[in-house]
Amino acid sequence: IYVAIIQNTPLVIQVFFLYNVLPHFKITISVFSVGVIGVGIYHGAYIAEVVRGGIEAVPRGQMESAVSQGFTSVQAMRYIILPQAIKIIFPPLTNQAVGLIKNTSVMAMIAGGDLMYQADSWSSNNLYYGPAYVVTAILYLILCLPLARFALSLEKRSEVKI
C-alpha cells in the first residue's frame, strides 16, 4: 500500500501535504525536516521496489538449494540470495541517488534552502533569470554526473549473464 500510494502521487503533492496539512493536526516541523521526510519517504518507496526486484531476480532455485543444504531462510538470504541480488540492485540504486539529488528542487516550492530556491531568490532580486537557472543547471550537473557515471560503471561491471 505504501509503495503504491507514494509512487502514484507526485512528490510535490506529498511535500505540500506535509508542509500544509500536518499543522492542522498540531504537528509542526521545520522546512528542512519536511524536505528530509518528504524526499526520504518518496525515494524510500522506489528503493524498496529496487531491492524487491533485485531479490526476485535471483532464481528461486538458489533459495531451494540453500535450504536443502541446511541453511535457514535467514542464512540463505544473507549468504546466498543477497550477495547475488546486490549486483543487480546497485546500478538502479545509484540512479535513485541521482534522482534524489534532483528532486530536492521541489523544496523550492515551500521555501527550502536548495539550489532552485537560491536561484529563484537571487534572480528575483537581480532580474537575471536566465543566468541564475543556467548556473543552477550546471551545479546540478556537477552533483549528478559523477554519480550517474558511477552507476554506469557499476552496471557494466555487474552485468548479469543469463
DRENZAGU-569142 format. One record per residue: chain; residue in three letters; x, y, z of N, C-alpha, C in turn. Coordinates in pm, 1 decimal. Layout:
LOKE,c,r,n.u,n.v,n.w,ca.u,ca.v,ca.w,c.u,c.v,c.w
LOKE,A,ALA,X,Y,Z,X,Y,Z,X,Y,Z
...
This chain:
LOKE,c,r,n.u,n.v,n.w,ca.u,ca.v,ca.w,c.u,c.v,c.w
LOKE,A,ILE,84.4,-118.8,0.0,0.0,0.0,0.0,88.3,124.4,0.0
LOKE,A,TYR,192.4,123.4,85.0,284.5,237.6,94.1,347.3,267.5,-40.8
LOKE,A,VAL,403.3,166.7,-104.5,470.7,185.9,-232.5,370.7,232.8,-338.2
LOKE,A,ALA,253.0,173.2,-342.4,153.3,210.3,-442.7,109.4,355.4,-425.9
LOKE,A,ILE,84.4,397.6,-304.2,39.1,535.2,-280.1,150.2,634.6,-312.1
LOKE,A,ILE,269.8,608.6,-262.0,380.0,703.5,-279.3,422.3,712.5,-425.6
LOKE,A,GLN,432.1,600.6,-495.0,477.6,603.0,-633.8,373.8,662.7,-728.1
LOKE,A,ASN,249.4,663.9,-688.9,144.3,712.5,-778.2,92.9,850.9,-742.0
LOKE,A,THR,165.4,921.0,-657.5,135.0,1061.0,-629.6,263.4,1142.0,-647.3
LOKE,A,PRO,251.9,1262.6,-699.4,372.6,1343.4,-722.1,439.7,1384.5,-591.2
LOKE,A,LEU,570.3,1395.8,-595.9,647.3,1437.3,-478.6,602.1,1573.4,-429.3
LOKE,A,VAL,572.8,1664.1,-520.2,533.1,1798.7,-478.3,404.5,1794.9,-395.6
LOKE,A,ILE,311.1,1707.6,-429.7,187.2,1693.5,-351.8,219.5,1640.1,-213.2
LOKE,A,GLN,307.8,1542.9,-205.0,344.8,1485.8,-75.1,411.8,1589.8,14.4
LOKE,A,VAL,499.9,1671.3,-45.2,568.0,1774.7,32.3,467.9,1881.3,77.1
LOKE,A,PHE,378.7,1922.7,-13.1,275.6,2020.1,26.3,188.2,1964.8,137.0
LOKE,A,PHE,157.0,1836.7,131.0,77.4,1773.9,236.2,148.0,1785.5,370.6
LOKE,A,LEU,273.7,1745.5,373.3,349.4,1752.8,498.3,358.3,1895.8,550.1
LOKE,A,TYR,380.4,1989.7,460.3,402.4,2128.8,499.6,273.0,2200.3,539.7
LOKE,A,ASN,162.9,2171.5,469.6,39.2,2245.6,490.9,-67.2,2173.2,572.5
LOKE,A,VAL,-72.2,2042.2,565.0,-179.0,1968.0,632.9,-140.9,1929.5,775.3
LOKE,A,LEU,-17.4,1889.9,797.6,22.6,1847.3,931.9,0.5,1954.3,1039.0
LOKE,A,PRO,22.7,2083.7,1010.3,-4.7,2183.8,1113.8,-150.9,2186.7,1161.1
LOKE,A,HIS,-243.8,2142.6,1076.4,-384.6,2134.6,1119.4,-404.8,2029.1,1227.9
LOKE,A,PHE,-312.6,1935.8,1237.6,-316.1,1833.0,1341.3,-219.3,1865.9,1454.7
LOKE,A,LYS,-182.1,1994.1,1463.6,-90.0,2043.5,1567.8,48.1,1978.4,1558.6
LOKE,A,ILE,86.9,1940.9,1436.6,219.9,1885.0,1412.4,295.1,1984.9,1325.7
LOKE,A,THR,390.4,2053.8,1386.1,470.5,2149.4,1309.2,614.8,2100.9,1305.9
LOKE,A,ILE,669.1,2098.5,1185.9,808.1,2059.0,1168.3,875.5,2161.7,1077.3
LOKE,A,SER,1005.4,2170.8,1087.9,1080.3,2268.7,1010.0,1076.6,2233.4,861.4
LOKE,A,VAL,1107.6,2332.7,779.8,1111.9,2311.8,635.5,1215.7,2205.3,600.2
LOKE,A,PHE,1329.6,2210.7,666.5,1433.9,2110.3,642.5,1380.7,1970.6,673.2
LOKE,A,SER,1310.7,1955.7,785.9,1255.1,1825.0,822.4,1150.0,1779.9,723.4
LOKE,A,VAL,1068.4,1873.6,675.1,969.6,1839.3,572.4,1041.5,1785.4,449.2
LOKE,A,GLY,1151.2,1849.4,412.4,1228.0,1803.8,296.2,1286.1,1665.6,316.6
LOKE,A,VAL,1347.7,1644.9,431.6,1408.8,1514.7,460.0,1302.4,1405.7,463.0
LOKE,A,ILE,1193.7,1431.9,532.0,1087.4,1331.1,543.1,1020.1,1308.4,408.2
LOKE,A,GLY,983.8,1416.1,339.8,912.9,1403.5,212.1,994.2,1332.8,106.2
LOKE,A,VAL,1115.9,1380.8,83.8,1201.8,1319.4,-18.5,1243.3,1179.4,25.5
LOKE,A,GLY,1266.0,1161.5,155.7,1303.5,1029.6,207.3,1194.6,925.5,187.7
LOKE,A,ILE,1072.4,961.6,221.1,960.3,868.1,203.6,938.4,839.0,55.0
LOKE,A,TYR,947.1,942.4,-26.2,926.2,926.3,-170.8,1029.0,830.6,-230.7
LOKE,A,HIS,1154.8,856.6,-204.2,1259.0,770.5,-262.1,1266.8,635.9,-191.7
LOKE,A,GLY,1224.1,630.5,-67.1,1218.2,502.5,3.2,1128.0,403.5,-67.8
LOKE,A,ALA,1016.8,453.0,-122.0,924.9,364.7,-195.1,991.8,309.3,-320.9
LOKE,A,TYR,1063.2,394.4,-391.8,1130.5,348.4,-512.6,1246.6,254.5,-480.1
LOKE,A,ILE,1318.2,284.4,-374.1,1430.0,198.8,-334.0,1378.3,63.3,-287.8
LOKE,A,ALA,1264.5,62.4,-219.4,1203.8,-65.1,-178.1,1173.1,-152.1,-299.9
LOKE,A,GLU,1124.9,-90.6,-406.4,1096.5,-165.8,-528.5,1224.4,-214.8,-595.9
LOKE,A,VAL,1329.4,-134.7,-590.7,1458.1,-176.5,-647.9,1509.9,-299.3,-573.5
LOKE,A,VAL,1504.2,-294.7,-440.8,1552.7,-407.0,-358.7,1465.7,-530.7,-382.5
LOKE,A,ARG,1334.1,-512.2,-383.4,1243.9,-625.0,-408.5,1271.2,-687.8,-544.7
LOKE,A,GLY,1287.1,-603.3,-645.8,1313.8,-653.8,-779.8,1447.0,-727.0,-787.9
LOKE,A,GLY,1547.5,-675.4,-717.2,1678.0,-740.8,-715.7,1672.4,-877.5,-651.0
LOKE,A,ILE,1599.8,-887.8,-541.0,1587.1,-1016.8,-472.3,1508.3,-1114.6,-557.6
LOKE,A,GLU,1401.4,-1066.2,-620.3,1320.1,-1155.3,-704.1,1391.7,-1196.2,-832.8
LOKE,A,ALA,1495.2,-1122.0,-872.2,1569.7,-1156.9,-993.4,1662.5,-1276.4,-972.0
LOKE,A,VAL,1694.0,-1305.9,-847.2,1776.7,-1423.2,-817.1,1686.4,-1546.7,-834.9
LOKE,A,PRO,1730.2,-1642.5,-913.0,1645.0,-1760.0,-938.5,1600.7,-1829.4,-808.7
LOKE,A,ARG,1475.5,-1873.9,-806.6,1418.9,-1940.3,-688.2,1497.2,-2064.8,-648.1
LOKE,A,GLY,1557.2,-2127.0,-745.1,1635.6,-2247.5,-717.3,1750.5,-2222.0,-621.4
LOKE,A,GLN,1798.9,-2099.5,-615.0,1907.1,-2065.2,-522.9,1861.1,-2082.3,-378.1
LOKE,A,MET,1741.3,-2035.6,-347.4,1687.1,-2049.5,-211.9,1660.5,-2196.7,-182.1
LOKE,A,GLU,1603.2,-2265.9,-277.8,1574.8,-2408.1,-258.7,1703.2,-2487.0,-234.4
LOKE,A,SER,1806.9,-2456.5,-310.0,1935.0,-2525.0,-292.9,1995.2,-2495.6,-156.3
LOKE,A,ALA,1988.1,-2371.0,-113.6,2044.0,-2332.5,16.6,1970.9,-2403.0,129.5
LOKE,A,VAL,1838.5,-2407.8,122.7,1759.5,-2474.6,226.8,1789.2,-2624.3,227.4
LOKE,A,SER,1806.0,-2682.3,107.6,1835.9,-2826.4,101.5,1974.4,-2857.6,158.1
LOKE,A,GLN,2061.7,-2758.1,163.3,2195.8,-2776.0,219.7,2200.2,-2746.9,369.7
LOKE,A,GLY,2083.8,-2718.0,428.5,2076.9,-2697.9,572.7,2076.1,-2553.0,618.7
LOKE,A,PHE,2075.8,-2457.7,527.5,2066.8,-2316.9,565.4,1925.3,-2285.4,613.7
LOKE,A,THR,1915.1,-2198.7,712.9,1783.4,-2146.8,748.5,1746.3,-2042.5,643.2
LOKE,A,SER,1623.2,-1996.3,644.2,1580.5,-1895.0,547.3,1662.6,-1767.0,562.0
LOKE,A,VAL,1689.5,-1727.8,685.8,1767.4,-1606.4,711.8,1910.9,-1625.2,662.6
LOKE,A,GLN,1970.7,-1740.6,692.1,2107.2,-1766.9,645.6,2113.7,-1771.0,493.0
LOKE,A,ALA,2016.1,-1833.2,431.5,2012.5,-1840.9,286.1,2001.5,-1701.0,225.0
LOKE,A,MET,1919.3,-1618.6,286.3,1904.8,-1482.0,235.9,2036.1,-1405.9,252.7
LOKE,A,ARG,2098.7,-1421.5,369.3,2221.0,-1346.3,399.5,2340.4,-1392.4,315.9
LOKE,A,TYR,2360.5,-1521.0,303.7,2481.9,-1572.5,241.3,2466.9,-1608.9,93.4
LOKE,A,ILE,2346.3,-1634.3,48.2,2327.9,-1681.8,-88.7,2252.6,-1579.5,-175.2
LOKE,A,ILE,2135.3,-1538.5,-131.2,2048.3,-1454.3,-214.2,2098.3,-1309.3,-221.9
LOKE,A,LEU,2119.8,-1245.0,-106.2,2157.3,-1102.8,-106.2,2289.8,-1073.9,-177.6
LOKE,A,PRO,2393.9,-1157.5,-161.9,2516.1,-1127.9,-238.5,2493.1,-1126.5,-389.9
LOKE,A,GLN,2404.2,-1210.8,-438.1,2373.0,-1211.5,-580.6,2283.9,-1093.1,-617.0
LOKE,A,ALA,2191.3,-1060.7,-527.9,2097.3,-951.8,-554.8,2166.8,-815.5,-554.2
LOKE,A,ILE,2270.9,-801.0,-474.0,2339.5,-672.6,-463.5,2395.6,-629.2,-598.7
LOKE,A,LYS,2446.2,-724.9,-675.2,2497.7,-691.8,-808.0,2387.4,-637.9,-898.0
LOKE,A,ILE,2267.8,-684.2,-878.5,2153.6,-639.5,-957.5,2100.2,-506.4,-904.1
LOKE,A,ILE,2107.4,-488.3,-773.7,2048.1,-372.0,-707.2,2131.8,-245.4,-722.5
LOKE,A,PHE,2263.2,-255.0,-718.7,2347.8,-135.1,-713.7,2325.6,-35.1,-826.6
LOKE,A,PRO,2323.5,-74.8,-953.8,2305.2,26.4,-1058.6,2175.3,106.9,-1045.3
LOKE,A,PRO,2058.5,43.8,-1030.2,1938.7,127.2,-1015.9,1935.8,204.0,-883.0
LOKE,A,LEU,2005.0,153.1,-783.1,2011.2,223.4,-655.3,2089.7,353.3,-668.4
LOKE,A,THR,2199.3,349.7,-742.4,2274.5,473.5,-763.3,2195.7,570.4,-851.4
LOKE,A,ASN,2116.9,518.0,-944.2,2030.1,605.4,-1023.3,1925.8,672.4,-934.4
LOKE,A,GLN,1878.0,601.6,-833.6,1784.3,661.9,-737.7,1852.4,773.6,-659.8
LOKE,A,ALA,1979.9,757.6,-630.1,2053.6,863.1,-559.4,2061.1,988.9,-645.7
LOKE,A,VAL,2082.5,972.9,-776.1,2082.6,1087.0,-867.6,1944.9,1153.3,-866.7
LOKE,A,GLY,1840.1,1073.2,-875.0,1704.2,1126.8,-870.7,1674.5,1199.3,-740.8
LOKE,A,LEU,1726.2,1148.5,-632.4,1706.6,1212.0,-502.7,1767.1,1352.0,-501.8
LOKE,A,ILE,1887.1,1365.1,-553.6,1951.9,1496.6,-559.0,1868.6,1593.1,-642.5
LOKE,A,LYS,1822.0,1547.2,-758.2,1743.9,1634.9,-845.1,1608.2,1668.6,-783.9
LOKE,A,ASN,1548.7,1576.4,-712.6,1415.8,1601.0,-655.4,1417.0,1696.6,-536.6
LOKE,A,THR,1535.0,1729.7,-485.9,1538.5,1829.8,-379.1,1492.0,1965.7,-430.3
LOKE,A,SER,1491.4,1984.4,-562.8,1445.1,2111.7,-619.1,1298.8,2138.7,-587.3
LOKE,A,VAL,1223.5,2034.6,-555.9,1082.8,2050.8,-518.1,1070.3,2135.7,-391.8
LOKE,A,MET,1172.4,2132.4,-309.5,1168.1,2207.4,-183.9,1163.1,2358.1,-206.5
LOKE,A,ALA,1201.6,2404.7,-325.4,1193.2,2548.0,-355.4,1049.6,2597.4,-345.3
LOKE,A,MET,953.4,2506.9,-362.7,812.8,2546.7,-358.1,764.3,2579.0,-217.6
LOKE,A,ILE,834.7,2530.3,-117.6,794.6,2563.6,19.6,906.9,2636.4,92.8
LOKE,A,ALA,987.2,2708.2,14.9,1093.5,2791.9,71.5,1205.1,2712.7,136.6
LOKE,A,GLY,1239.3,2600.6,76.9,1353.3,2525.4,126.4,1481.5,2589.6,75.9
LOKE,A,GLY,1591.7,2558.3,135.9,1718.0,2620.6,100.7,1796.6,2546.1,-4.8
LOKE,A,ASP,1730.9,2487.2,-103.3,1803.7,2411.8,-204.9,1852.3,2504.9,-315.6
LOKE,A,LEU,1913.9,2447.9,-416.2,1969.2,2526.6,-526.4,1862.0,2606.8,-600.4
LOKE,A,MET,1747.9,2545.5,-628.3,1643.0,2616.1,-701.8,1590.0,2734.6,-621.9
LOKE,A,TYR,1574.5,2718.7,-493.2,1526.9,2829.0,-408.9,1626.8,2943.9,-412.9
LOKE,A,GLN,1755.4,2911.5,-404.0,1858.4,3014.6,-408.0,1858.2,3084.9,-543.5
LOKE,A,ALA,1841.6,3008.0,-650.9,1836.2,3067.7,-784.9,1715.1,3159.0,-798.2
LOKE,A,ASP,1600.0,3114.8,-749.0,1479.0,3198.6,-753.5,1499.3,3327.7,-674.9
LOKE,A,SER,1554.5,3316.1,-555.8,1575.3,3433.6,-471.3,1670.6,3532.2,-537.1
LOKE,A,TRP,1782.7,3481.3,-585.2,1882.1,3569.3,-646.8,1826.7,3634.2,-772.7
LOKE,A,SER,1762.4,3554.8,-858.0,1714.2,3608.5,-985.0,1600.3,3707.8,-966.1
LOKE,A,SER,1515.6,3688.4,-866.0,1407.4,3784.8,-843.9,1461.9,3916.9,-791.2
LOKE,A,ASN,1571.6,3915.3,-719.7,1633.5,4039.6,-670.7,1709.6,4112.1,-780.9
LOKE,A,ASN,1770.1,4036.4,-873.2,1855.6,4096.4,-975.4,1794.4,4098.9,-1114.9
LOKE,A,LEU,1683.0,4031.6,-1132.4,1613.4,4020.9,-1260.9,1699.6,3956.8,-1370.1
LOKE,A,TYR,1786.7,3864.4,-1329.9,1867.5,3787.0,-1424.2,1826.7,3640.2,-1412.2
LOKE,A,TYR,1711.6,3607.2,-1468.3,1659.2,3471.9,-1452.7,1739.8,3369.3,-1532.1
LOKE,A,GLY,1773.8,3401.5,-1655.9,1846.3,3307.3,-1741.1,1977.4,3260.8,-1680.3
LOKE,A,PRO,2067.4,3353.6,-1646.8,2195.8,3310.5,-1588.6,2178.9,3232.8,-1457.7
LOKE,A,ALA,2082.0,3270.6,-1377.2,2061.3,3200.8,-1249.8,2025.7,3054.2,-1273.3
LOKE,A,TYR,1938.1,3028.7,-1369.9,1895.6,2891.6,-1394.5,2001.9,2812.3,-1470.1
LOKE,A,VAL,2080.9,2878.4,-1552.5,2191.5,2809.6,-1619.4,2294.9,2765.4,-1516.5
LOKE,A,VAL,2329.4,2854.3,-1425.4,2425.4,2818.8,-1320.2,2369.6,2706.6,-1232.8
LOKE,A,THR,2241.0,2713.4,-1200.7,2178.5,2608.3,-1120.5,2183.8,2473.8,-1193.0
LOKE,A,ALA,2155.0,2475.5,-1322.9,2161.8,2351.4,-1401.3,2303.5,2295.2,-1401.7
LOKE,A,ILE,2402.0,2382.8,-1414.8,2542.1,2337.7,-1413.4,2577.2,2277.8,-1277.8
LOKE,A,LEU,2529.4,2340.2,-1169.9,2557.5,2286.4,-1036.1,2493.6,2149.0,-1016.6
LOKE,A,TYR,2367.8,2132.3,-1062.8,2304.2,2000.0,-1054.3,2383.1,1898.9,-1138.0
LOKE,A,LEU,2430.7,1941.5,-1253.7,2510.3,1852.9,-1338.7,2638.8,1811.4,-1268.5
LOKE,A,ILE,2704.1,1906.3,-1202.0,2827.2,1875.7,-1128.2,2799.7,1776.3,-1015.7
LOKE,A,LEU,2683.2,1787.9,-952.7,2647.8,1694.5,-845.4,2608.4,1556.9,-898.2
LOKE,A,CYS,2532.4,1555.2,-1006.6,2471.1,1429.7,-1052.0,2554.9,1350.6,-1152.5
LOKE,A,LEU,2630.5,1418.0,-1236.1,2704.6,1346.9,-1340.9,2803.1,1244.6,-1285.4
LOKE,A,PRO,2884.4,1277.0,-1183.5,2974.3,1174.2,-1130.4,2898.7,1053.2,-1074.1
LOKE,A,LEU,2787.5,1078.5,-1009.8,2708.0,969.0,-955.1,2647.5,883.9,-1067.5
LOKE,A,ALA,2602.9,948.4,-1173.2,2548.7,874.6,-1288.0,2657.2,791.5,-1356.4
LOKE,A,ARG,2776.1,847.1,-1367.3,2889.0,772.5,-1425.3,2924.2,651.5,-1338.6
LOKE,A,PHE,2920.3,671.8,-1207.7,2945.5,562.6,-1113.8,2842.4,451.5,-1132.6
LOKE,A,ALA,2716.3,490.5,-1148.3,2610.4,391.6,-1171.0,2635.2,314.4,-1299.6
LOKE,A,LEU,2677.7,384.2,-1403.5,2705.6,318.0,-1530.7,2821.3,220.4,-1518.5
LOKE,A,SER,2926.6,260.4,-1445.7,3039.8,169.3,-1428.6,2999.7,47.6,-1346.0
LOKE,A,LEU,2916.1,66.9,-1245.0,2866.3,-47.6,-1167.7,2783.6,-140.4,-1254.4
LOKE,A,GLU,2701.3,-80.8,-1339.3,2616.6,-161.5,-1427.4,2699.9,-245.2,-1523.4
LOKE,A,LYS,2804.3,-185.1,-1577.0,2890.5,-259.1,-1670.2,2968.4,-370.7,-1599.6
LOKE,A,ARG,3012.5,-342.9,-1475.5,3089.6,-443.7,-1401.6,3002.8,-559.0,-1353.0
LOKE,A,SER,2875.8,-530.4,-1327.9,2791.4,-633.2,-1266.1,2683.5,-685.1,-1359.1
LOKE,A,GLU,2707.0,-679.5,-1490.1,2608.2,-731.2,-1582.7,2579.2,-877.7,-1551.6
LOKE,A,VAL,2452.7,-906.0,-1541.4,2408.6,-1040.6,-1508.5,2397.0,-1119.4,-1639.2
LOKE,A,LYS,2462.8,-1231.2,-1644.8,2456.4,-1315.1,-1764.2,2354.9,-1426.2,-1738.6
LOKE,A,ILE,2258.0,-1429.6,-1826.2,2150.2,-1527.8,-1810.3,2162.6,-1633.7,-1916.5
